[in-house]
Amino acid sequence: MTIGVGGSSFEAELAKLKPMTDGIEPIAVTEFKVRIAKAQALLREQGLQALYLDTSTSLAYFTGIQLTLSERLHGAVIPAEGEIVYLSPTFEEPKTRELMRFGEEVRCWEEHEDPTELVIETIRSLGYESGQVALDPHTPFYIVDGLRKAGNRFSFSHGNVITAACRQLKSAAEIALIQRAMDITMEVHRAAARALQVGVTTAQVKLFLDQAHRKLGMNWTSGAAQFGEATAYPHGVPYEQTLQDGDMVLIDMGTKVGGYRSDITRTYVFGEATERQREIWNLEKRAQLAAFDAAVLGAPCEAVDAAARGVIEAAGFGPGYKVPGLPHRTGHGLGLDVHEEAFMVKGNKTPLQVGMCFSDEPMICIYGEFGVRLEDIIYMAEDGAHWFTTPAHSVDDPFGYEA
């Protein structure tokens, strides 16, 4: 179905949407405890005494507690041995206990006190007078600085060796939440494509993306729309665009289900594609499929990037990150964060393993003309790579209406 001949509207498409939230299963307490046990095993293997978790998605990953980062320290300490300890401003203790899914101990600090001293005191009380503490990668500098001053008998290291090692391998429960998020976002993609009309603005499209996700039962969404020459820029441009016949359209969006993200991009032509648009779209499709074919268990992450980039360079673009061509990595991990380990980029020797989830989006950017990005997420299973969503079908029929 050529985009732009359906005769629908944003209002008509919104009216069709019904909640897609039935049967969603949140992460169970038993799984959180398994995650903590794995982190503790990694701490012991690496000779670390504890992992400090700040207000971040890693705190959510290990505890289920989702908080917004502020100037007040709020987090937890996972010792190499023993039970997790939560950290909270005193006046937030009732809220913290309400959010806790498991565990008993909450240690608090008053407004006039230095909370980093509480972190060090907590680690010492757990039986560690010195040693090395792994820090949440998203810990703000002022907290890191305070910990160094308060805990001069300890050294501090990047906690990514613990958090990424755990988070980049998704469980079946995590895969199910991501799958639901993907299904919801794909429903919105199809609806948006049907509703496009000459004269709509990118701001109107973004509003629709938010409204549509909410009609489907979501309370958080992220969306971007680009038309025409603006599609050449991976993260958009700082001005609004108005849709014209023959424009390339790029729509990138996602939502969260149980905290887990979706992230899907579709690029297509509004109206009839020119030969140039068709040529570049088909090249992008070949590059995306080459990356998928390279996603083999045990292969290094960089092989996925190399496969996509090789297709694009063989067509005369690049080389490397040069534009016209592919100016960024081919993919990023996805889970509680839209961009997380592992990254499909040159130099990343991490082997692809069961449970990894990552994007396949080798965008072709041609400044002054247009860009094409087809983004779908891959997950690695025991039998190899799988798509969460069916890749775009063709430039004339991107959603496979005629397939």
Secondary structure, DSSP 8 states (H G I E B T S, - for coil): --TT-S---HHHHHHH-----TT-----HHHHHHHHHHHHHHHHHTT--EEEE-SSHHHHHHH-------SS--EEEEESSS--EEEEEGGGHHHHHHH-SS---EEEE-TTS-HHHHHHHHHHHTT-SSEEEEE-TT--HHHHHHHHHHTTTEEEEETHHHHHHHHTS--HHHHHHHHHHHHHHHHHHHHHHHH--TT-BHHHHHHHHHHHHHHTT-S-EEEEEEEGGGGGSTT--SS--B--TT-EEEEEEEEEETTEE--EEEEEESSS--HHHHHHHHHHHHHHHHHHHH--TTSBHHHHHHHHHHHHHHTT--STT-SSB--S-SEEE-SSSSSEEEEE-TT---B--TT-EEEE---EEETTTEEE--BEEEEEETTEEEESS-----SSSTT-TT-
